[in-house]
Amino acid sequence: MFVDKVKVYAKGGDGGNGMVAYRREKYVPDGGPAGGDGGRGASVILEVDEGLRTLMDFRYNKHFKGKRGEHGMSKNMHGKKAEDLVVKVPPGTMVTDEETGALLADLTTHGQRAVVAKGGRGGRGNVRFATPANPAPDHAENGEPGEERNLLLELKVLADVGLVGFPSVGKSTLLSIVSAAKPKIAEYHFTTITPNLGVVDTQDGRSFVMADLPGLIEGAHEGVGLGHQFLRHIERTRVIVHIVDMSAMEGRDPVEDYHKINEELSQYNYRLTERPQLVVANKMDMPEANENLKRFKEALGEETKIFPVSAITKDGVRELMLAIADELEHAPEFPLHDSEEQVEGRVLYKHELPIEPFTITRGDDGVFELSGAELERAFKMTDFAREESVRRFARRMRKMGVDEALRKRGAKDGDLVRIMKFEFEFVE
């Protein structure tokens, strides 16, 4: 099965917890703190493997979680860093953040990597908090939570040339005779339901990759037929080979077919109509093909070059392949996403209120609810089993202005305050 679009969940590993420990060696009085830091959690990394051709591996395995870093140890020993989780993807994979829609990576070359979920840093041990005023601190940090994301992976095949046209016009047959590809060929519509790739050798030292794309029909850009599902695979191609059935055996008019397919390409965005297009008149070995070709040339005009071929008898195929190779030599690259414009680097300072590191809401049960990335990160990195860690977290909240903000919202002594799933009493 050909899978070219999946949704996956990726989470970097949490950092290891810092340790609270002290030196207790003989002849070393008042040894002081000796708790080591935790190790960094594993990051989730996508890596291109040119041996893959589909996203099939992600159909059943959609959750990728990095391992947690090792906890800190005594004698100032740091915890071990967790090994990154490397996930293989086929070349041509585009990675998008499902929530924000931001493009995170466009993976095209073998071995190319992209970090999609960073691992959290390790928590600091108590030796890090030693000060002249508190030479033996009794608290350490928990590890930082790893980054987590819902990702959209979309495969757009890497091909220099894309074959387009109505179903059963001979695209698969042409690919099979010019390359070693063995696509399924039959006398019914939509025989090709997955893109097929083949490497074409022009016998003069040049070669290129050709893709046989599923047949388009009218309304394909709106999701009709298979077109909407596989139109994305033509986005990377530099040259479009438009194949038209000159035999008109199925009752269709070649001129109308040509204009309908071009209309679908223009409606599908991504500047497909700007790409060089070679028009191929196929099935010239069939009756009435020559008469239809004459009418076809009159309709398109002399400025449009048409290559008459027969994929069955191979007449005109060699000339077509050489023309495609010539076109590729000066065909430009078409980026799939808009490149960022270079702007002059200036810093403009404005008198604006800073973004609040937390927000306060009131739950249905009347409890004050605190939320915010900075606040929740500090909460997760606090070891509430140690009183000194709790007092440090309370001081940090007070410094962030949480206490004052709660008072302004009407919080009184004894009211419940909720952070994530945990509740505390507000104390004046």
N, C-alpha and C positions, 0 to 999 in steps of 0.2 A: 504494500500500500504506500502511495506517495503522500507524505504529510508535509505541508509547507507553511503551516501557521499554527502555533501552539501558545498557550499561556502557562507560565511556570512561576513557582515561588522560590525565591532565593533568600537565604539568611546567613550572614556572616557569623562565625563563632564568637561567643562571649569571651572576654578576657578573663584570665585566671585571677582569683582573689589574692590580694596581698595578705601577708601573715603577720600576726602579732607574736613576737618571740623575743627572748632576752638571752644574753650570754650568761651561761652558768658554768664557767670553767674554773677549775681549781687554781687558786692563787690569782684570780682576776676579780677582785671585789668591785661591786657596782659596775658590772660589765656593760650595762646599757642595752638599748634595743638592738635586735639582730634579725628582724623579720624581713624576708625578701619580697620582691615584687612578683606579681603574677605574669604569666606569659601572654602574648598577644593571641587572640583567637584567629582561626583560619578564615581567609577570605574566599569567596566564591568567584572563580575565574572561568570565563569562556575562552576556549582555544580552538582555532580552526584546524580541522583534520581533512586534508584533501581526499581521503579515502571515503568520506561520507557524502551521500547525495540527497539525503532526505532527513527530516526531523522526526522520523519514525520512533527513534529511541525515547523521545519525550512524550509519547502518547500515553504511556503507563507510568513513567517515572517523572513526576512534575514537581517534586519537592527536593530542594537541595539545601542542606544545612551544614555549615562548616563546624568542625569540632572546636570545643572550648580549649583555651590555653590552660596550661598546667598552673596550679596554685603556687604561690611563693612558699619558700621553705625557710627553716631556721638557718643560722650562720650566714645570713645575708645572701642566701642562694636564690637566684631568680628561677621562676617557673619556666618550663620549656615552651617555646612558641609552637602552636599547632600548625601542621602542614596544610597549605592551601588546598582547597577542593577544586580540581581542574575538571571542567566539563567540556567534552568534545562537541563541536558543532560543524556542520558542513560549510564550505566556502559560499559566500553570498548571503550570510545570515545578518539580518538587521535586528538590533536589540532596542526595544522601546520601553520606557517606564509606563506601565498601564495607567497609573494614577495621574501623572502629569502630562503624559504624551511626549515627553522629551526623548530625543534620539540619543541613546547612550553609546552605541557603537555600530559601525558598519564593517563587518568582518569579511574580508575578501581573500586574503593571502594566507598560504599555509604557515602555521605556527603563530599567526597573529593572536594576541591576547587582549582581553578587556576585563577589568575588575568590575563586577556588577553588584557585589555586596561586600563591603569591607568588614574585616573582623575587628572586634573591639580591643582596645589596649588593655593591658593588664593593670589590676589595681595596685596601688603603692603599699608597700609594707610599712610597719610602724617606724622603721629606722628613718624613713623619709620625713616624718613629722616631728623629729626631735628638734627642740629649740633650747636656748639657754633657760627659758622660763619653764619648759616642760621637757627635761632631758630624757624621760622614760615614758613616752606616750603609750597609752593602752588602746589604741585604735588603728585600724588599717582600712583601706578601700576595697570594696568589691570590684570585680572586673567590669569594664565598660560593656554594655550590650552591643552585640553585633548589628550591623545595618541589615534591614530586611526590606524586600521589595517584591512586588508582583510585576513580572516581566512579560512582554509580548515578543516572541521570536517569530520572525517572518523571513522565509527563504525566498530569495530571488536569484534564479540560476545564473551562473556566470557563462555567458555565451557572447561571441562576437557578432553572430548573425542569427536572426530570428525568422523562422518561416511562418507566415500568416496566410490566412485565406479561409474560405468556407470549408465545411467538412467534405471529405472525399474528393479533394481537388488534386491529391497526389503528393502531399507534403511528406508523409512517412515513406512513401516509395522513393522519393528523391533522396531523402536522408540515407536510406538503406543502400543505395547504389554508389553514393559518393563517400561513404564512411563505413566503419566496421560496426556501426550501430545496427541493432536488430529490432526495430519497433514492430509492434503488432499491426498487421495490414489485413483489412477485410473490406467487404463491399457494403458495409452499413455505416451510417453516420456515427460519429463520436467513437470510432474505434480507438483513437488516441485519447486516453483520459488522463495521462500524465505526461509532462514534458520529457522528451528524449533528447539526449545530447550525443553528438558524434564529432570526432576530429576529422577534418577534411584536409587531404594532402593534394596540392595542385600540381604535383610532379615537377615543379620548377623551384623547389626549395622553400616554398611558402606553405603555411598551414594555418587553420583557424578552427574555432569551435562553432558548430552550428546546432541550433536548438529547434526541434520540431514541436511546436506548441499546439495544444488542442484547438480544433476548429472553432472559429468565431461565427456567431449568427447575429442577426439584427437585434439590437437591444442588449448586447453583451455587457456594455459598460454599466448597465443598470442591474446586472445580475442574472440575465436571461441565459439559459444554457450553461455551458462550462466556461464561457468567456470571462466573466467577472472573476472567477476563481483563479484563472491562470493568466490573465492579462498582465499581472504584476511581473511575470517572468520575462516580459519583453522590455522592461524598463532599463535593464542593463545593456541591452544589445546596442551596437553601434551602427549596424546596417540592417534594414528590414528587407526581406525578400518576399514580395507579395505574389503568391501563386494564384492564377486564375484558370479555371477549367474552360478551355476553348471548345470542347466537344459539345457542351450544353446538353448533355445526355439526360440530365435530371430536370430539364425544363426551365432552368434558370438562365438569365441573360448575362453574359460575361461583363458587359458594361455596367449593368446595375450591381453585379457582385463587387466589382472593383470600387465603385463609389460607396457602397454600403460599408465595406470593410474599412476604408479610409475614414468614413464618418465615425465608426466605432473607435478607431485609434485616436481621432481628434477629441472625442468626448471623454477619453480616459486620462486626460491631463499628462503630466510628466513629459511634455514637449515631444511626444512621439512623432508628430508630423514634421518636426524639424530634422529628423534623422534621414540619411540617404536611403532611398527606396528603389529597389530594382524590381521591375514588373516582369513576371515570367508567365508566358502563355504555354500552359502544359497540355498534354494529351493531343499533340499535333498529329499523332498517328491515326486518330479517329476520323470518321467521315464528317464532313461539313466543318472541320476545324479550320481549314484554310479560309473558307468564306467568312466564318466568324472572326478570324484574326484580322482580315481586311477591314471589316466593319469596326472592330475594336480599335485599330490604329487610327481610323478616321475620327472616331469619337474622342480619343485622347490627344490627338494632334501629333505633329512631328517632333515637338520638344520632348516628349516622353519616349525614352528608349525601351523597347520591348524585346525580350529574349524568348523566341519560340523554341521549345524543347519537347522532348518525349521521354519521360522517365522510364518507360518500358523499353524502348529501343535505344536509349541513351543518346539520341541525336541532339546536339546543341548543349549537352550537359557540361562538357569540358570548357567550352567558351564561357558558359555562365559562371563556372567556378573561378576561372581566371579574372572575369570582370568583378566578381565579389572580392577577390584578393586585392585587385587594384583599388577598389573603393575603400577597403579597410586601411590602406596605407596612408590615406589622408583624412579618414573619418575621425572626428573629434570624440573625446570622452564626454558623456552626459552624466553629471552627478545626480544622484537620486534625491539629495537634499540640498537646500540652498546654503552655500558657503557664507560664513560670517564675513561681513564687509569690514575692511580695515578702517578703523576710525582713529582720529587723533586722540591721543591719551591726555585727557584733562580731568582734573578733579574739581568738582564744584561742591563747595560746602554750603549747606543750607541749615537754617534754624528750624529743625523738625524734631518732633517728639520721638524718642527712641522706641523701637518695637518692644513691647512688654514680653519678658521671658516667661510669663505665666498668665493664665486667665482664670477667673473665678465665676462659676455658675452655681445655680441653686437646683438641686435635684428634686424629684417629685416627693421625696420623703422629707424635704426641708434641710437636708445636709448640704453644707458648702462643699463644692467639688472644685479641686484644683487640677489644672492640666497645663501642658506646655512642654516642649521638647527639652529645654534646659532643666526645668524643675524635675521632670520624670527621670532624666539621666542622672541627676544628683541623688534622687531617691533610690534608684536601682543600685547605685554604687556605694550605698551606705549599709554598714553591718549593724542592724538594729539589735543584735544580741549583746552588744557592748555599749555601756552607758555613755562612755566618752564619745563614741561615734554618733550616738543619738544627739548629744549636746552639740557636737560639731555641725550636724545637719540642721538643728534648730537655729544655730547662729547664722548659717548660710541662708536659710529662709528669711531670717530677720533682715539680713543684709540685702537680699533681693527685694525687700519691701512687702513680703507676703503678710506679715502681721498687721502692718498699717493698712494694707488693702482690705484685709478681712474686717478690721474695725470699721472702715468706711462703709462696708457692705452690711454692717449691723451685727457682726458676730460678737457674742458675749461669752463670758467665762462659762465653760462647760458645754458649749455647742460642739457638735461633731463636724469634723473636717475630713473629707475623703480625698485621698490621692490614689488614683488607679483603683484597686480593690481593697485598699487598707484605710481604716478610719482612725482618727485621733481626736482627742479633746482639745479644744482651744482654751489656753490658760492665759489669763491676763498677767 
